[in-house]
Amino acid sequence: MILLVPLDPVHDVGLKMIKRALEEAGHDTVLLPPDMTPSEIIARAEKIRPSHILVSRTLGYQAEEVLARLADLADAAGIRERTRMIIGGMAVRPELAQELGFDAGFGPGTSPSEVVAFIEGRPAPSEQCEEVRSKKDLTAGYTYRFKDESVGKLAEELADELLLWAGERTSPAVERAEIRHAALMEGRSVGEDYLALCDEVVRAAYRTGTPPKKTRHLTSDEQRHLRTLGKRQYGASRPRSHAGLVLFVQYGTGCPFMDVAHIKAAVAWGADGVVHFDPSWGARTEGLLEGWLTHEEDGSVITPENLRAIREGLEPWVLWQVRAHRGLNTPETVVLAGHSGADLTKINIAYGSLGGGTDPERLAVDGVAAMRWAARFSMPFDIVTNEELSGVPAGKAFASMLVMAALAKKVGARPILQPLFCKSPEVMIGGYMSDNYVDFNAAKVLVLRDILDAPVWPGAPVGFLTQTEDRVQSSLTTGLHACLAGFLGADAVTIASSDEAYSGGPITAAARTDTLTAVQAAARFFGRCAITLTAEAERFRRLIYAQICDALTEAQKAPSFVQAIYDGVFGSREDGAHPGRNGRGTVRMK
Amino acid sequence: MTCIAVIGTAKNTGKTTTMSAMMNAAREMGVPYGVTSMGYDGEELDSITLLPKPRLYFREGAYVATARECLDASEAGFSNVEILPLDSALGPICVATVSKPGLVIVAGPARSRHMRLTAAALARRGSRLVLVDGALGRVSPASVVDFVVLAQGASRSRDVAQLARECSAIERLLALPVKEVFMPGRVTYRAAGRTVSLGTGSLMDEASVRALLHRLSEGCGQILVPNAVTCAALSELGTCPPGLAQGKTLVFADGIRLLVGNCAEHSWELVQRLQTLGFIVCVARAIPLLAVTANPYYPRAGADGTYREAYVDKQTLLRALREAVAVPVIDVRDESGRVLMELVHKQWER
C-alpha cells in the first residue's frame, strides 16, 4: 500500500500521474485529500501501514517546516522502519529531502516511472540509461564508401597525390611530434632536441621556467583544488532528450579550473561531449609548453599536465575532443591528445590554410602526419569547414573536406564530416536564407550523405551569424539549429553558448546552460516530428554539388593539391580566403 | 561514549555554529569526537534566503558519519571509510576518519534507530563524544542521544519574550521526572490485573485518546506511551474526568517525543493541565538539556524580496533566556564551545 499525500492543495497533478503509474504497475494506493495536518497524515499511516508515503509540495519557508514536522512525527511514531518517506515537488532536490528528513527526493523532470522504479527497488529508468551510458562511437557503422563514384574517384586521386607529396617531406612539427611521443612514452620532459625545433618564446619557457606573457603556473594549492573539483561527480541532472544526437559544447576559459567547472556544469545540463579550445597564439607558435598553466585570456593552453587535469574532471561517458586542426603544432597536438585520453580530434588542411593562418604547404605536411597519428591512437577526427565563415562557398569547402576524408581513409583514420550550419557570407550575398535557415543547411547534409557514407557532425558551433546579443534569441536559434541536425539524421552537433559571439569577455557557465536547455526544450517540442523542405533545398543541393565537382576537377588540373590551395581552388581571395603564412618555408625534403 | 544532539527550534538558530564551537573545543581538550547530522550540513547559501550558511570544518583525526555522495563532494580527505547498511536520500551512510582537514558535507540518518547505529559506529571508531547536528526544527532522532543542547535564536521569532517562554517549556519537558519502565511497542495500561494494549504505539489524534479514555478505569495505574504524542492528543487527554486522572502515571518514552511537532510552549501548557487534573507525567528515559546557545541573528526579508542579515539586541536576548531557564545560556559566538565542553566534563565526572 502506498499513501499519496498532496500537502499542496493546488499542485497535485504530479501525484495523480504517479498514482496512475503505480496502479498500472499493480500497487494499491490511497490518495489523501489535500490540507491534512502532519499528525492526521501519520495517524492514517499508522492505520493503513503503507510501505511508502509520497508527499508532494511546492516549497516556501513555511512548507519546509511542515515537511520537517511530518518526517519527524513519522520517526517519533515509529513507523519509519516499515514506511519509506518520499518527497517530490518543483523545488525538491535530494539534498533538500535529506535536510527535511525524507528517504528520497524527486525534483522537476521526474517521470512517474522513475518513482515506480524507486518504490520497487529497481534502478530508475534514467539510472539504467546512465549505467549503460558509454561513449558513443560517432563513426560506428559507417563504411566510408563513396556512394558518388565520380566524386569519389576525383577525391581519392587527389588524396593519393597528396600522400605521395607529403611522404617526401617533413617539418619541425612532424619531428616534434615524434620527440613528444617518445618523451610521453618514457614519462619524461622533452629535451634540447625538441627545443631546437621551437620558437624562442617556448624555448625560454622551458629553460627559465618563465611562462609566456599572460600565462602563469597554477600554485600547488590551485592544482590541489583542481584535482578535488575534478573528482566531484554531479552526474547528469537533466533528462536527455535530444533525439539521439550527441551534443557537444566548447570550453576554453583559459583556466583549467574554470574549464573543469564549466565542463561539469555543461555535462550536468545534458552535454555528451566537450571540445577543448586553445589560445589562438598556440597555432602561430612552434612548440607546445609543459606544466600546469593558466591563461589570462580566452583559450586554455595545451600542455600534458593541463590536458591530464581536465581529463580527470570528465565523467567517464563524456566524449572529449582536443582540436589540432589549424596551426603549427597540429601533429604534436594529436599526439598529446592521444596520450591524454582524448576521444576525438580535429584536422583539416584546407581550413587551417585558408581560414587558420597556416601556410598550406606546411599544414599539408603536418596534416598528413596528424592523420597518421590519429589513426595510431584510433582517434576519429572531424574535418571542419569553418573557411565558409571567411566567404568560401560551401561546395568548395566540401570539395577539400572530401579529399581529407579520402586521405584519412587511406591512412586508416576515421574522419567525421563537419559542415557548418551558418548564415555565411555566401548565403548572405546569394540570399539563400531570405526565407528560412533550413533549406540551405539541409542541402549541405543531403549532398554529403549522397556522396560519402560517413558520419556527419554539424558545427562548429551551429547557428553562426544567426545569433544576436539577446540571450533568449541566441538560445532559441541554437536549439532550432540543433533540432535541424537531428531532423537530418546527423550523428552529433556542437552548440555555442548564448553569449558566444557577443560576450566581449569570458563566456559564463550560465550562458552554456542556456543553450543546452534550449536544445532540450526544442527537441522535446518537436519529438519525432519531421520537417518538410521547400523546393529551394533541392536547388541548393544541386548548387553545392556542382561547386564540389568543379573544385575537384579544377584541383586535378593543378600541379598538386597544395598548389590548388594556393591557387584558390578551395577558396579564393575573391571569396575571402587567403592562404596563411605561418610556418612558410619550414618544410624540407626528407 | 556520550552522544549530544544540537537541536534548534527553526532554521538559522545557530545549530551548526554551536557544533563547530564544540568540535573545536573537543579538539583543544584532546577529546576524540565524531560528528553526524540528522539533516544536511553543507550548503553554502540558504536555499530560501540565499544568505551564507556556516559550514563544518573538520580537523585531521576527527570522525564523521555522512552519506557516501557527500564524502566524494567534500573538501577534506578521508581514510578507513566504512559503509554502514543505512540509507539516506544521498546514498548509504559511511563512517570515516578525516585524514586531511577541510570542509565536510555532513548528511546523516533521519531515523532514530539509524541514528543509534551511526553513533555506535562512531564510538567504535574511538569517539568519546558524538555530536549530532539537528536540521530545521527536527528533533526526533535526538531521542537516542544522552544530552541535548538547544540552539535558540531570533530566526525562530523576533519576540524575545516568546523565545524565552519556549526555552523554558523545552527545558521543563526535558526535565520531566523519570520512571524507569520497560516500554512496550504499543500504548499499554494495566486494568483489573491484566495488561491491555491499544492498536497503536502513539497517541496521534483525539480518536486514539478517546479510545484510551473510554477503556480506562479507576483501577488502572500506569499508562505507557512508547512512541509519539501530539498536542491534539495531549489536549484530548485533558478532557479526562479528574477522578479518573487522579494518581495515574502517564509515561512517555522521553522528553524529545513531546518536542516533536515544534510546539513546545503549547505542549508544556497541556502537560501542566494534565498534572493539574491529577496525572503524574513522567518519561521512561531522561535526555537532559545541557545548555542553551543564543543567537540574535535572523534573515530579514526586504521589500524587494531579498534577505539581509539582521539581529535582535543580543544582551536583551541573553538576559531573557537566562531568566527563563536554569541551565547555562551561552552566546553562540562567545566561547560557547569551551563552556559546553566544560559542562560535558562535569557530566563525565559524575
Interface residues (C-beta under 8 A of the other chain):
Chain A: P38 S39 E40 I42 A43 E46 G60 Y61 E64 E65 A68 R69 A71 D72 L73 D75 A76 A77 G78 R80 E81 A91 P94 E95 L96 A97 Q98 E99 L100 G101 F102 D103 A104 G105 T228 K231 R232 Q233
Chain B: A10 K11 M38 G39 Y40 G42 E43 S47 I48 A67 E69 D72 A73 E75 D87 S88 A89 L90 A107 A110 R111 S112 R113 A135 L136 G137 R138 V139 S140 P141 S143 G185 T200 G201 S202 M204 D205 A207 S208 P226 N227 A228 T230 A232 A233 I256 R257 V260 G261 N262
